[in-house]
Amino acid sequence: MTLDALARSLQAKKSGSTWMARCPAHKDSNPSLSVREVNGKVLVHCHAGCSQEDVIAALKSRGAWKAQPAPQNRVIVAEYNYTDEAGKLLYQVVRYEPKDFRQRRPDGRGGWIWKKGERQVLYRLPEVLEAPIVFVTEGEKDAEALRAHGFVATTNAGGAKAAWLPEFTDTLRGREVILFPDNDKPGWERAGVIARALLHNVARLRVFDLPDGVKDVSDWFAAGHSECELIADLEGVDAV
């Protein structure tokens, strides 16, 4: 069961990060049931006073509540360092399998604070500041794929839904920037947001259009394409 599926079955309406619906455990003319997701778990709460057990029982009787799968053990498979201009670690993005991401920052005592970095910067910031041409990808894995082929590449933490901050535009100001969006709707929507922010602020702006069936630049390289081919393809991409 997912939050979206439950919200649809209840004909719920979204209010911020929470969905509101009529509670199935009592006669509810004014929606009093909140539904939200916390750490991967769907939670329900009746603000009119019904117990959670009664709400879940009522949802089960309607076939709207299904047992949630047991959480899988997560394993850290990559750690991506975000540093300041001098290379001092500000925070990490930790990648897990099954696929998940979290941010953590040093606590100053050899441990971690599992919260978003207070100052958000572009990935591989010192390299970006030295480069006249910079690729911008949706995630750190794709930035590393480009770096492995000799290019300077960056991204911002948080994936397709993360905000593009004015500070990121300032960092790229005056440079030639090549956007490498993931080949899906969220990827292209993100590319549009970044392109609008960078337009007239960078020396040149281009967007690389991956072929159908290729999700991202990592898959593009994995399919056997080379850095020479990428350069040749870019020469045929019109500037914005």
Stockholm file with secondary structure:
# STOCKHOLM 1.0

chainA/1-240         MTLDALARSLQAKKSGSTWMARCPAHKDSNPSLSVREVNGKVLVHCHAGCSQEDVIAALKSRGAWKAQPAPQNRVIVAEYNYTDEAGKLLYQVVRYEPKDFRQRRPDGRGGWIWKKGERQVLYRLPEVLEAPIVFVTEGEKDAEALRAHGFVATTNAGGAKAAWLPEFTDTLRGREVILFPDNDKPGWERAGVIARALLHNVARLRVFDLPDGVKDVSDWFAAGHSECELIADLEGVDAV
#=GR chainA/1-240 SS CCHHHHHHHTTCEEETTEEEECCTTSCCSSCCEEEEEETTEEEEEETTSCCHHHHHHHHHHTTCCCCCCCCCCCEEEEEEEEECTTSCEEEEEEEEETTEEEEEEECSSSSEECSCCSSCCCTTHHHHHHCSEEEEESSHHHHHHHHTTTCCEECCTTGGGSCCCHHHHHHHTTSEEEEECCSSHHHHHHHHHHHHHHTTTSSEEEECCCCTTCCSHHHHHHTTCCHHHHHHHHTTSCCC
#=GC SS_cons         CCHHHHHHHTTCEEETTEEEECCTTSCCSSCCEEEEEETTEEEEEETTSCCHHHHHHHHHHTTCCCCCCCCCCCEEEEEEEEECTTSCEEEEEEEEETTEEEEEEECSSSSEECSCCSSCCCTTHHHHHHCSEEEEESSHHHHHHHHTTTCCEECCTTGGGSCCCHHHHHHHTTSEEEEECCSSHHHHHHHHHHHHHHTTTSSEEEECCCCTTCCSHHHHHHTTCCHHHHHHHHTTSCCC
//
